[in-house]
């Protein structure tokens, strides 16, 4: 539980922290698309180098990123192993109906690298963007939806609150598990089914605590006369500067590089 870093903000004075949050969100979406458009090892290496540069520029300790990867490492391994047997061509090794080909190895490598890049990029966004800036950026980006009478401010607020409460609920889960262990609960022995059953005494107090926190938050917002986004002003206005323009130029160059590598070297 302590290793889950989703929704955590790490204050620092890096270039990524000073970027406009709208640029960071749009860049994240663009990079996610580019990762799946890298069809050969050269383009994939370019995207990997870009992600590594972003991680270094964020000035967030590397152990924070490793924690975010530690949570999904089992999923990455399982997905890579499954893709290992989905290749076509002459088998390198074969056992019963399972066969390993060079195409399967390529698929496994691409899937593994893509998932790792996705996690690192998403973590870089949450590490370098405060919940308040995230809410303002999402609301600004979804502003055209107001034409269709979509409650943009409320949606952005709910997304920000949900993201912000992930670390809080994880901390609450850790406390409940420690309290149950102190009362003699055994959650680490037995088979998989036994461990799942042992989590029932944790889930019920966790749900009760979550609903209590939600009720307290609703009361606090009501006491502060929160009425939605109509007529609200912001203490901090978002403005795009020269560093944001250079970030866009950098993204366009990466896009051009991936496209050219795909054209000249083709698909693996």
C-alpha positions in Angstrom: 0.0 0.0 0.0 2.8 2.4 0.8 4.2 1.9 -2.7 1.2 3.3 -4.6 2.0 6.8 -5.6 -1.0 7.6 -7.8 -2.3 11.1 -7.1 0.7 12.2 -5.1 2.3 15.7 -5.7 6.0 16.2 -5.1 6.8 19.9 -4.7 10.0 21.0 -6.4 11.3 23.9 -8.6 11.9 22.0 -11.9 11.0 23.1 -15.4 8.1 20.6 -15.5 6.7 22.1 -12.3 6.6 25.5 -13.9 4.9 24.5 -17.1 1.3 25.3 -17.7 -0.8 22.3 -16.6 -2.8 22.4 -19.8 0.3 21.9 -21.8 1.4 19.0 -19.6 -2.0 17.2 -19.9 -2.2 17.7 -23.7 1.5 16.6 -24.1 0.8 13.5 -22.0 -2.1 12.5 -24.3 0.1 13.2 -27.4 3.0 11.1 -26.0 0.6 8.2 -25.2 -0.5 8.2 -28.8 3.1 8.4 -30.0 4.1 5.5 -27.8 1.6 3.3 -29.7 2.7 4.7 -33.0 6.3 3.6 -32.5 6.4 0.5 -34.7 10.2 -0.2 -34.7 13.0 -0.3 -32.2 14.4 3.0 -33.3 11.1 4.9 -32.7 10.6 3.1 -29.5 14.1 4.0 -28.4 13.4 7.7 -29.2 10.2 7.6 -27.0 12.1 5.8 -24.2 14.8 8.5 -24.3 12.1 11.2 -24.2 10.5 9.6 -21.2 13.9 9.3 -19.4 14.6 13.0 -20.1 11.2 13.9 -18.7 11.9 11.9 -15.5 15.2 13.6 -15.0 13.9 17.1 -15.7 11.1 16.6 -13.1 13.7 16.5 -10.3 11.5 14.0 -8.5 13.5 11.2 -6.7 13.9 8.1 -8.7 12.5 6.0 -5.9 9.1 7.6 -6.4 9.0 6.4 -10.0 10.2 3.0 -8.9 7.4 2.8 -6.4 4.9 3.5 -9.1 6.4 0.8 -11.3 6.6 -1.7 -8.4 2.8 -1.8 -8.1 2.2 -2.9 -11.7 5.3 -5.0 -12.3 3.3 -8.2 -12.0 0.8 -7.0 -14.7 3.7 -6.0 -17.0 5.3 -9.4 -16.6 2.1 -11.3 -17.2 1.2 -9.2 -20.2 4.7 -9.6 -21.7 4.6 -13.4 -21.2 1.2 -13.7 -22.9 2.4 -11.6 -25.9 5.4 -13.9 -26.1 3.2 -16.7 -27.5 1.2 -14.6 -29.9 3.9 -14.2 -32.6 3.7 -15.7 -36.1 6.6 -17.2 -38.1 9.1 -20.0 -37.6 9.1 -21.0 -33.9 12.3 -20.7 -31.9 11.1 -23.0 -29.2 7.8 -24.9 -28.8 6.1 -26.9 -26.2 2.7 -28.5 -26.8 0.5 -25.7 -28.4 2.8 -22.9 -27.1 5.5 -21.6 -29.4 8.0 -18.7 -29.1 8.9 -16.8 -32.3 10.9 -13.7 -33.0 7.7 -11.8 -33.6 6.4 -12.9 -30.2 9.7 -11.6 -28.6 9.3 -8.3 -30.3 5.6 -8.1 -29.2 6.6 -8.8 -25.6 9.4 -6.1 -25.6 7.1 -3.5 -27.2 4.3 -4.2 -24.7 6.6 -4.1 -21.7 8.3 -0.8 -22.8 5.0 0.9 -23.7 3.4 0.1 -20.3 6.5 1.3 -18.4 6.5 4.5 -20.4 2.8 5.1 -19.8 3.3 4.7 -16.0 6.3 6.9 -15.9 4.6 9.7 -17.9 1.4 9.5 -15.9 3.5 9.6 -12.7 5.5 12.6 -13.9 2.2 14.5 -14.5 0.8 13.9 -11.0 4.2 14.4 -9.3 4.7 17.8 -11.0 1.1 19.2 -11.0 -0.8 20.1 -7.8 -4.5 19.1 -7.5 -5.6 22.7 -7.8 -3.7 23.3 -11.0 -5.0 19.9 -12.3 -8.6 21.0 -11.7 -8.1 24.4 -13.4 -6.4 22.8 -16.4 -9.1 20.1 -16.9 -11.8 22.7 -16.6 -10.1 25.0 -19.2 -9.5 22.1 -21.6 -13.2 20.9 -21.3 -14.6 24.4 -21.6 -15.9 23.8 -25.2 -18.2 21.2 -23.8 -20.2 23.9 -22.1 -21.9 24.4 -25.5 -23.6 21.1 -24.9 -24.6 22.1 -21.4 -22.0 19.8 -19.8 -21.1 20.7 -16.2 -17.4 21.0 -16.8 -16.5 22.5 -13.5 -18.2 19.8 -11.5 -16.6 17.0 -13.6 -13.1 18.5 -13.2 -13.8 19.0 -9.4 -14.8 15.3 -9.0 -11.8 14.1 -11.0 -9.5 16.2 -8.9 -11.1 15.1 -5.6 -10.9 11.4 -6.6 -7.3 11.7 -7.5 -6.5 13.6 -4.3 -8.1 11.1 -2.1 -6.2 8.1 -3.4 -3.2 8.6 -1.1 -5.6 9.4 1.8 -7.5 6.1 1.3 -4.3 4.2 0.9 -3.0 5.6 4.2 -6.3 4.8 5.9 -6.0 1.2 4.5 -2.5 0.9 5.9 -3.7 2.0 9.4 -6.7 -0.3 9.4 -4.5 -3.3 8.4 -2.0 -2.4 11.2 -4.8 -2.2 13.7 -6.3 -5.6 12.6 -2.8 -7.2 12.8 -2.4 -5.8 16.3 -5.7 -7.5 17.2 -4.3 -10.9 16.0 -5.6 -10.9 12.4 -3.4 -13.0 10.1 -3.2 -11.6 6.6 0.0 -12.9 5.2 -0.3 -16.7 5.6 -2.4 -19.2 3.7 -3.3 -19.5 0.0 -4.7 -16.8 -2.2 -8.3 -17.4 -1.3 -7.5 -17.3 2.4 -5.7 -14.0 2.0 -8.7 -12.6 0.1 -11.0 -13.6 2.9 -8.6 -12.0 5.5 -9.2 -8.7 3.7 -12.9 -8.6 4.6 -12.2 -7.1 8.1 -10.2 -4.3 6.3 -12.7 -3.5 3.5 -15.7 -2.9 5.7 -14.0 -0.2 8.0 -12.4 1.2 4.8 -15.8 1.7 3.2 -17.2 3.3 6.4 -14.2 5.6 6.6 -14.5 6.6 2.9 -18.2 7.5 3.2 -17.5 9.4 6.4 -14.8 11.4 4.7 -17.1 12.1 1.7 -19.8 13.3 4.0 -17.4 15.6 5.9 -16.1 17.0 2.7 -19.7 17.6 1.4 -20.5 19.4 4.7 -17.3 21.5 4.5 -18.1 22.6 0.9 -21.7 23.4 1.8 -20.6 25.5 4.8 -18.3 27.4 2.5 -21.3 28.1 0.2 -20.0 26.1 -2.7 -22.6 26.3 -5.5 -20.6 24.9 -8.5 -18.6 26.8 -11.1 -21.1 29.6 -11.9 -19.6 33.0 -11.1 -16.5 31.6 -9.5 -13.1 33.2 -9.9 -9.6 31.8 -9.5 -6.8 33.0 -7.2 -4.2 31.8 -9.7 -4.7 32.4 -13.3 -3.2 30.1 -15.9 -0.9 31.8 -18.5 1.2 30.2 -21.1 4.8 31.5 -21.5 7.8 31.0 -23.6 8.8 27.7 -21.8 5.4 26.3 -22.7 6.0 27.3 -26.4 9.3 25.5 -26.3 7.7 22.4 -24.8 5.2 22.4 -27.7 8.1 22.7 -30.2 9.9 19.9 -28.5 6.8 17.7 -28.8 6.4 18.5 -32.5 10.0 17.5 -33.0 9.5 14.2 -31.2 6.4 13.6 -33.3 8.3 14.3 -36.5 11.1 12.0 -35.4 8.8 9.1 -34.6 7.0 9.5 -38.0 10.3 9.6 -39.9 11.7 6.6 -38.1 8.5 4.7 -38.9 8.6 5.7 -42.6 12.3 4.9 -43.1 12.6 1.7 -41.0 9.1 0.4 -41.2 7.3 -1.9 -38.9 9.1 -4.7 -37.0 
